[in-house]
Amino acid sequence: MLFQEFTILPGSIRRLYFGHRISAVEFINDIDVTIQVRRKKSLESLSKTKRKGFLTRSELEEEYGASPRDLSVVLAFAEHFGLEVMEIEAGKRTVTLRGNSNTMSNAFKVHVFETHSLGQTSRCRVGPIFIPTELSEIITGVFGLDNRPQAINHLRFASGLALESKPNAFDGEQLAGIYDFPISDGRGQTIALIELGGGYLHSDIKKFFTALNLNVPKIDSVSVNGGRNRPYLDKGADTEVALDIQVAGAVAPGAEIVVYFAPNDDQSFLKAILTAIHDEINKPTIISISWGAAECVWTEQQMVAMDEAFKSAAALGISVFCAAGDNGASDNIYDEKSHVDFPASSPNAIACGGTSLKFVGGVRQEIVWNNGDGGATGGGVSNFFPVPDYQKAVKMPQPVNTSAKFPGRGLPDVSAVADPYTGYAVLVHGHWTVVGGTSAVAPLYAGLTARLNARLSAAVGFLNTAIYKDPDAGLFNDISSGNNSVDRVVGYESNQGWDAVTGWGTPNGLNILNFFDKDE
């Protein structure tokens, strides 16, 4: 193969963010990139096989992984350009290559340089990636040339106070009662938490569960791409990790929790998700993701790659819950247009929105979370993903104040309390605090799903294909008051039934259990 003619890799264009200072192009050593290649055959073909049950990991990797021929062409490309092969994983469809800035420039026709923003130095590229024409049908993504921070955690503090005793705020065990979760401790299930920074202290975990009179769940950590459990470097990220563990663990203390730590960049985020999905040791049945960003800050190749990963998860029966964002319809983009958050906008993920909850005298009072100070549930209509089949019977709202050119996937799908002022009691760095955000909703649903799977002795898998089938099944408490308009961005209104603010609403756990029990 000559590898002399090049073409643009679709969806690979990256832009330079406002506020980044650029260094002169200098030699950079040891750049690792992850190349993703196409599947042997489309995973959509599963729906035509009428196969009962979910695939095993070995079946997924054997039938829908990368073909040996495609991998051999990628390896020939690496050898031709002097790139060192670090890892080949046919099941994940990835090849990791290492080289310096000169070899990467020759191989992908890009210039890699450094940028500086807020005291942080990152590797950066601008424009598209080019690949040899021999690889144009084989390579679907190239990640790692740019390692700028990709996502934020969807966490909101009620205040900065560090308290010595447990505050009067919700915890997962209380919410399991309020939302009628079926009785179970989730034993036999494994919940994967994806974390792009931060860490946890074992002393915090022990103190939290002791305060709730619950057994401390089994917690393990997995390092991805150099990420690891590193508390005390970033209090916000540490609080996110603590929140995820403590919410999911309080709902399902019998489940095992595995925390996949990865750096906050596009390559590492993707690798963390793929590692959890294909983990043959821990075998997660549920994945919770509390990190994301507006669709417009992602490359198209990244959104496609992660959506394909979630498609693999669905084929395995793994439920993937993603926070829908905490900045209302703006999703932290200040162009006075509406945006939705990714990866929550993936049609193969279950997007989790937020409410404000009061529970007085045994009565649940719940509205859309919107504090009026910029803190509000994410939600709206995707500008990238079209309406999936399971949403086609839903009346999708017209995109509000956006450049969307087609009806997009609506989100969220489900909701629960996220308002920090009616929020969650969390213990971090030895002290209690109260937080909220849709990042709390994803692990809450992860815990619920662990209970459902344990009670059913089977995985419920990708919930969306089921919960959109019967709008009158009473699976959720409808939220019909409020909107997610923020600042000068007009958002979406809640109404009866599904809406682009709280989805179907908040869970009625027993009804969901009975629904799946009958469906079997």
N, C-alpha and C positions, 0 to 999 in steps of 0.2 A: 504494500500500500504506500502511496506517495505522500499523502497528507499535505498536499500543496494548495488546494483550493479550500477556502473557508466560507462559512455562512453564519449568519446571526443565530444564536440560540434563542428561540422564541421565549418571551417573557423575562429576559435576563437583564433588562435595563435597570441600572441604579442611578439615583440622583444624589447630589451633595446637599445635605440639609443646611438650612439657614443657620448661621452662627458657628460653623465649623471653620477653623483656620487650617490652611493646607501647608504642609512642609514641602520643600523641594524634593523631587523624586530621588530617593536614595536606595541603595542596595539593601534588601531585606532577605534574611536567610530563613530557612525552615518554615515555609508556608505549607500548611496542610489543607488540601481541598477534598471534598467529598463529591464524587460523580455519581449521579443516579441514572440508572438505565431503565429502559422500558420493561414491562412484564412480558413473560412468554405469551400470555394471552390475557385478554381483558377480564377483569374481575366481574364485570357486569354479566358475563356468561353464566355466572353462578345461578342467577335468577331463572335461567332456562333449563337447568338440570333437574329441578324439582327435588333437590337433595334435602333429606331431612336432617335437622340438627346443624351445628356449626362445623367449620373445618377445624382440624387440629393444626398446630403450628407447623408440623412437618408436612402436612398436606398443602398448606398455603405456600410454603417455601418451595416445595417440589413442583407444584402445578402453576403457581403464579409468580415465582421468583424470576431472576434473570437467566437467560439462556447461556450455556457455555460459549456459543458462537459469539454472542454480543460481547461477553466479557473478554474474549480473546482479542476482539478488535480494539477494545479500550486498552488492553494491556500492550498491544502493538503500538498504539498511539503514545502511551506513556514511555515506552522504550525509545521510540523515535525522537521524542523531545527531551529525553534525559530526566524524566520524572521517576522518583523512587516509589515503588508500590509498597504501601504500608499495611493495607488490609483489603481483603476481597470477601464480601459477604453476599453470596448469590441470593439468599433468602430475602435479605433487605434490599436487594438490587443496588448495592453501593460498592464503590471502589474508592479507597482513600489513597491519594497521591501526595508526595512531598517534593517540594522544589524551592528554589529561591525566586526572587522577584523577576530576574532575567528569564529563567526558564518558563515561569508562568506567563510572562509577557509573550514569549515565542509560541507557547502552546495555545494560549487563549486570546492573543492579540489585545491584551488589556495592559494598562499601566497601573501598578499598585503603588500607593503612596500612603503617607501618614496624615491624619487629621487630629486636631486638638480642640476639645470642647469641654468646658466645665472642669478643667484640670485632668481630663482623661485623654489618653492617646489611643487612637484606633487605626487599624489598617483599613484602607478605603480603595474603592475603584469607582469610576463614573462611566456611564454608558453601557453598551451591551457586551456580552461575552461572545466570542466567535469560536466555532468548532469546525474541524475538517468536515467536508461534505460527506466523507465516508461514514461519519458518525451522526449525521443529521437526523436519521430515523431511530438511532439507538440511544443517544444521550437525551434525557429529559430535564436534567438540572445539574448545575455546577455551583457548589456552595463552599464558602470559606475564604475566597479571595478577599472578601470584605468582612471584617469582624466588628463593625460598629454595634453598639447595643441595639437590640431589635425590639424588645417588648418591655412593658412595665407591669408591675403587679397591681391588680385591681383591689386595692386596700384603702380604706378610709379610717382615720382616727377620729373618735369622738372628742378627744382632748389629748394633750401631751402628758397627762398626769400618770405617774407611776404609783400605784396603790399597794398597800401592804396586805389588804384582805380582799377576798373576792367581791367585786362590785355587783350591784343589782342590775345585771344584764343577762341576756340569754346564754345558754350553752347548748351543745348538741343534744344532750340527754333531755333537757326541758323541751326543746323544739320537736324532738321525736314524739313527745306526748301531745303537744299542741297540734301537730300535723298528723296525728293518728298513725304513726308508723307501726307496722306489725311487730309483735314481740319477737325479738331475736337479738343475738349479739353479733351476728354476721360471721360466726365461726365457719371456717373452711374457705373464706374468701380472701383475696389479696387486693388491696387498694394501692394503686400506683399514684404518687404525687410527683408532678414535674416541677422542679424548682430551678430558676435561672439565677441563683445567688442566695446568699444568706446561709443560715445553718440553725441547728437547734441544740439545746443543752439537755442532757439526760436528766439533770436535776429539775429543770422546768417541767419536763414531761411527768416525772414522778410526782411532783408537788401538785400539778394540775389534777391528775386523775385521783390522787389521794383526797383532794378537796371535794371531788364529786363522788367519793366512795365507790369508785370503779376500779377494776383491774387495769393495770398498765398494759396497753396492747404491745404486741411484738413489733418492733420497729427496726428496719434495716436501711442502710444507705448504699446506693450504687453510684459510682463515679463515672461520668460520661465526658469524654473529651477534656479531661483535666479538671472538671468541676468536682467539688467535694464539700462535705459538711464543714463550713467555716463560719461559726458564729462570731459576733462582735465586730465584724467589718462594716456592716450596714444594718442599722436597727430596723429600718423599714422592711428589708428583705427577711431579716430574722423573724419579725412579727408575722410576715406572710407564711413562712414555714411553720411557725408555732400554730398559727390559726388553722392551717390546713390539717396538721396532725391532730390538733385538739378537737376540732369540729368532727372530722371523720371518725376519730377514735372514740369520742364520747357517744356517737350514734351507734357505732359497731365495734365495741372494745374487744370482741372476740376475733375480729378480722386482723390479718397481718397487714402492716403498712410498710411500703417500700418507697423511699424517697430517692428519686433520680436527680442528682445534682449535676448541672451543666452550666457552662458559661453562657452569658446572655448575648448570643449572636445567632445568625440564621442557621449556620451549619450545626451548631451545638444543640439548638432547639429541636431541629429535625432529628438529629441523632439520638437525643434523649427520648423522643416519642417512639422512634423505631426500636430503641433498646428495650423500652418497656413492653412494646407489643410483641417482640420476638424473644422475650426473656424466658428461656426454657427452665431456668432454676426457680425463679419466684412465681412465674405464671400468673401475672395480674389478671383479674377478671373485670376490673374497673379502673379507669384512669381519670384523674381530676387535674385540670389545668387552670390556674388562676392568673396566668400571664397572657398578655396580648397587646394589640395596638390596632389603630384604624387601618382598614384595608389599603389605603393610599400609601402607607409607608412600607408596604411589603412589595417584593418583586412578584410578578405573576408566577414565575417558576416555583417560588417558595410556597405560595398558596396552593398550587396544584400538587406539589410534592407532599405537603402535610395533609391535604384532603385525601390523597391516595393512601397515605398511611392510616388515616381514620377509616377508610374503606376496608383496609386489611383488618383493622380492629373489629369492625362490624362483622366481617366474615368469620372471625374467631369467636364471636359472641361477647366481645369486650365492649362495655359501655363507656363512652368518652364524654365527660362533662366539661364545658368551658365557660368561664366567666364572660358575661356580655359587655362589661365595661362600666365605669363609674362616673362618666362625664356626660351623661345624657346623650342627646342626639348629636352633639358636636364630636364626641369621642376624642376629646383632647386635641382636636384640630381647629385652629382659629381662623377659618376662612369664611365663617358665617354660613356654612353649608352643613347638611346632615351627613353623618358617617356612621358606619357600623364597625364593630370590632372583629378582628380575626385573631385566633382561629375559631371563635364562636360562630362566625358566619359560614364556616364549612358546612355543606349540606350533610356531611357524615358525622358531625358532632352534635351534641345536645347542648344548646345555648341556654345559659342560666341568667335570668334577669333578677331584679330586686324590688322588694316592697318595704314599706314601713309597717311595723306590727305592734299593736298593743294587745295585751291579753289581761283583761280586768274581770275579776269575778267569774272566771271560766268562760268568758266571751271573747272570741277572737275578732279584733277590728283591724282591717288591713286595707291599705291604699297603695298606689304607686309610690316608690321611693323617689322623691324629688325635694331636696331640702331648700331649694331656691338660692343656694350659694354656689352653684356649679356642680354639686354632688347629686347625681341622679342616675337611675338605671340606664344602661345602654339599651339600644333596640332600634329597629328600623328595617330598611330594605337594602340588601346587598347590591353593590355596584359592580360586582364581579361574577358571583355565582347566580345562575338562573334559578327559577322556582323549581325545587325538586318535586318528584312525582307525589310524595306523601303530602305536600302542601297545596296541590292543585285544586282541591275541593274547598280550600280556605279562601275567603274574600281578602285578597292581598291589598293593602292600602297603596295608593299612588305614592311613589317616592317624593318626599318633601324636600324642597329647596336643595336639590342635588343635580348632578349632571348625568344621573343614571339614564341609559338609553333603552333599557328593557326591564320588564318586571323581574325583580330579583328575589332571592331567597329571603324570607322574612325571619326575623329573630327578635326576642328570644323564643324558645319553645316552652320553657317552664320558668318558675320564679320561686323565691322564698325571701324571708326577711334579709335585707342588706343595709338598711339605714343605720349608720353608726350611732345615731342618737336613740335608737331602739335596738342596739347592737349586741355584740358577742363579748363575753368575758374571756380574755386571753391572758395567759401567763408567759412573760418573756423576760429574760435576764433577771429572774428572781422576783419580779414584780407583776402585779395585775394591771391590765389596762382594758379599755373598751374600744372595739373596732367594728367596722362594717365593711361594706363593699360587696360586689358580686363575687369576689374571690372567696367569700364565705359560703356562697350558695352552691358552688361546684362541689366542695367536699361534703356538704350536707346531703346532697343528692347521691354522692358516692356512698355515704354511709347507709342511706335508705336502700340503695340498690344492693348493697351487701346483705342487708336484712332480707330483701326480696329473694335474692338468689339462694340464700341459706334456707329460707322457708320452702321454696319451690324445689330445692335440690336440683336446680338448673339455672342457667344464665338467662336473664331477660334480654341481654344484648342491647342492640341499638333501639332505644325506646321509641324514637320518633315514628318508625314504621307502624307501631301499634297505637300510640296515643292520638294520632291524627285520624284513625279509622272511625272512631265512634265518639263524636263530640258530646253526646248525651250520656256517656257512661259514668259521669260524676267522679272522674279521677282527680279533679283539681277544684280548688276553691277559686271561683271566678273573681278577678279584681277588675272592677269597672269604674274606678274613680282615680283620675290623675293623668298626667302626661310626663314626657321626658324632655320638654323644651328647656333650654338653658341659655342664659345670657341673650345673645341676639340670634340664636338658632331655634327656629320653629321645629318642634319635634312631632311626636305621634301621640294620639289620644287613646286611652284605654276604653274598652267597651265590652259588651257582653260577648262571651266566646273568646276565640283566639284574637289577640291583637299584638301589634309590634312594639309593645311596652313591657307587658308581663307574660306574653305567650298565653298558654292555657290557664295560668294562675299558679297558686301554691298547692302543694301536694295533699291529697287525702290518701295516706299510705295504705290503710286497710282496703279501700276501694281499688287501689292499684293492684294490691296483692290478689284480691278476688278476681279482678279482670284477667290477670295473667293465669290464675289457677283455672278459670273456666276455659281460657283460650287453649290451654293444653289439651 
